[in-house]
Amino acid sequence: MFLHLLYLILPLLILPLPISAQLHTLALQAGKKYFGTATDNPELTNTAYVSQLGNKTDFGQLTPTNSMKWDATEPSRGTFTFSGGDAIVAQAQKAGQLIRGHNCVWHQQLPSWVTSGNFDNATLASIVQNHCSTLVGHYKGEILSWDVINDRINEHTLPEPFNDDGTFRTSVFFTTMGTSFIPIALRTARAADPAAKLYINDFNIESSGPKSTALISLVKSLKTQGVPIDGIGVQTHLIVGEVPSSFQATLQAYADLGVEVAITELDIRMTLPATQALLEQQQRDYQTVISACKNVQGCVGVTIWDWTDKFSWVPGTFAGQGAACPWDENFVKKLAYQGIVAGWTN
């Protein structure tokens, strides 16, 4: 009897142990397109950082933080440079990762020739068209999706295209062109790369309210006009303990418009120093955010706004805050990493 049992058990003992699935792997298993991270060119000189950046089991997609923005790609009118963006595209392609383009039109990180040019409507419209066409066209066939109309909060500004009360933000584009810059940019991007998904990417649209209502109305209007719009990017720069209770319902409301939804710039910051209690809450918050994407069929993926606290934008923007990423400054996984795992698997 003992030998009989041994023969039954022995094949099980020599089977290879399962490899623990990681973040992108788990996202794919949940039916999503990717779990990815933002990155920036200065970081590519750090060998240990680049090694993890190319780990496709964690990151199936990269977003360039700065090197595709207007000031980096068209520093003077009609003169384009793509070396920074090309380097990140090459890094992603080497690892077999998808790429999100970021971004075409944003009221920040504009060269002074745009903001101070005093262009009339027709001239600025042609400038927007030329910029979007050249930028998107340069990467034709290489980009999964573009943040065509973008925003990210910083210490000096309110979001664009909307203020938090749902009204359009005053910017060089809106002041000169009204809302026409939005369909112009989207139509131009579609013509430059018909295969790329086109997104409006915005801040502080994680919960129901005037701003999310205005965004829903805008997308409905664009679709009625036949303007190409494929997705809504929810930036999701959050604070520990403050994930909106309506987050999943809001993602679903966007998906119900018939567009893709993506969490595009996820980080969850805290007031320093980090404590065990804050790190445990951050773990729960990451799980809540990932679970919401998992539960909304139209949510196609999640991008964290860099994976390590070493290169996070948060401390330089929000005084006294930080520790927002799933890895710490020494590239060690935090509890937040396990929160993401739990979000995809539970």
Beta strands, then each sheet from edge to edge (+ up, - down):
strand 1: 34-39
strand 2: 61-64
strand 3: 98-105
strand 4: 145-150
strand 5: 197-202
strand 6: 231-234
strand 7: 237-239
strand 8: 260-271
strand 9: 299-304
strand 10: 321-322
sheet 1: 7+ 8+ 6+ 5+ 4+ 3+ 2+ 1+ 9+
sheet 2: 7+ 8+ 10-
end
